[in-house]
Every structure is written in C-alpha cells, then in structure tokens.
Amino acid sequence: MKIEYRIQKDYIEIVRCYGVDSCVTLPAQIDGYPVKKVAAYTFSARKSQEDEDVLTYESEDGLLLEENNKLLAGVDVEKVIFPETVEEIGNYIFYGCKELRYLEFSNTLMSIGSGAFTGCGKLSGLKVHMKRGEKSCVKEILGDLWQRIDVTFIYEEAGKEARLVFPEHYEEAVENTPARILFTQHHGTGNNYRQCFYNKEMDYRKYDELFVLAKAQDKQEVLVDMVFNRLEYPYDLTDKNKDEYKDYMLEHFAKWSEILVEQDAIERLQFLSKQNLWSREMLDIAIMEASEKKRGETLSFLMNEKQSLYPERKKKTFEL
C-alpha cells in the first residue's frame, strides 16, 4: 500500500491511500512519527483537488504491487482499520463511500469531522477497542447514520466485550390534507437506542430498558441478534434484564428457531445448551426446522443434544 501524508509538528497526518485491497489497515507510525490524524476527504472520491505538498510512504507489498495500485476511495473502500494512535479524522473523510461496511478503531479516536459518514448507507459494523476509560466517539458516528449498526466494544483491561445492536430508524413526512400541514412521523427504535449514551459513555442500563419498545416495533431477526448478543456477552447486564431477555426468547422460540436454523447459527444453539435452556418441545421444533430446511450439520447437533438430554428409553421385549 502507498500512503500520502504530511508531518505535523510531532505526528503524521494521512492524506490519501493507494493499493489493491478494499480492506485498508493504516499503520500506527511512519518514519518514527505516530499517525494521529487522517485528513478531510481521505477516502472520498469527491475531493475537489489532490494535495501536492505531501510525502509518500510505501509498505513492502506496495512496492511489489505498485503497478496495480489504485486510489482507495469511494466505492473501492469496504473496510478500514485505524491504529490506536489515531485521535482525529477530518471532515467528509468517507463522503460517498457507498460500499463501506466496517470500521475498527480505539477510543483514542475522539474527534470526528463534520459530514464524515455522508453517503455511507452500507456501514453496518463498528469495533471499538476501549483503551482509555469508558468514553468513545460511537454516539457521534451513530448519530450520522439511520441504518442498523452492530457495535462491539472490547474492554481489553477487563478482558470482556459487549456486542450491541442499534436498530435502523427513519423519518417520514406525513401530510394532514384538511389542515394543510406536514408533520414528521418516526419509525423504528433506532433513534431511541442512539440516545443510550451519557457524556460519551455507553449506558447499558438504559439500553436494556428500551427492550420493551424493541419488542413492539422491531423485526424478530433484529430481536434475535439483540437478545443473544446481550446474553452471550453480558457486560453490565443486570439479573432482571437478563431474565427479561431469556423469557422473551423462550416465549417466541417457535419463530426464532426458523431464524437460527436458516442462519446455521450453531454457536447460538450451543449457547442454549450451556445455559440449560433446552426443553423437549424446543428441541423438537428446532429439529423439524432443520430437517425441513435440510441443514445437515445443525440437524446433527440438535439430534445429539436431544439424545443427551432426553434419551429414548428402549421398550423391554419378552420372549415366550
């Protein structure tokens, strides 16, 4: 990969990236200086003109593949990983990156430029390494986006992680014809969930308390991920909220089994085993789904689980 950059006092500011891979991993340092900033429009194809006062850094693979290098901007960017040294990203850095789907960074990054995610309608995953306390820039990123975003917080010092679903939301202008006025109607719980931050810190209690709204408004596919994420990675999860998630899952398992089997979500089915949540009825429902959908691996796991938990007793036979 080839990188254009500037030296700003005692740190590096990245300006442009060139390469062959749409998954971009930026270096933590260049020429002995830490990479602390990524400039405005770095990954946007809509930059009005290219910078001339820049230096060039090339990795070993960049030297080998130089003839195939292209500007990594716009639709040619799908995934970006920032090093933990990055503290700031500039205005419109991802403007028009329609294929951007995933970002990874640390909570050292606290400054987000205006319009940074304009046009990023496919961004669906964030992973945040919590290096410095509980604050992060996640609220600012989510605030710019309407679609569902899955966020993973890695609390490295504690050796724990949290996985959260922030559902989609959108606004609709509805006309009241007799009164000749327009009013805004909100759809989805995404906006509610995006308010679960206090002073840039994730408020897990508030997040879990919103489940009552999610049950009424969000799709079952979203609720499946939301519930399993909180149960499998129960960071700051109270017993009360844990029971509420479990109860809802068990109550709607007939529908959920369709989703889990369709996704071949064996790890989640294994989680039910670890938590001793299987009933004979639940297993029968899941086995029927797996059989109908011809999911061999999933069916094999479920059959073994049923035999282990509810072994069939062989009928005694008598010979005269």
Beta strands, then each sheet from edge to edge (+ up, - down):
strand 1: 2-8
strand 2: 11-19
strand 3: 23-25
strand 4: 29-30
strand 5: 33-38
strand 6: 55-58
strand 7: 70-71
strand 8: 79-81
strand 9: 88-89
strand 10: 102-106
strand 11: 111-112
strand 12: 125-129
strand 13: 149-155
strand 14: 160-166
strand 15: 170-176
strand 16: 181-187
strand 17: 197-198
strand 18: 201-202
sheet 1: 4+ 5- 2- 1+ 6-
sheet 2: 4+ 5- 2- 7+
sheet 3: 3+ 8+ 10+ 12+ 13+ 14-
sheet 4: 4+ 5- 9- 11-
sheet 5: 15+ 16-
sheet 6: 17+ 18-
end
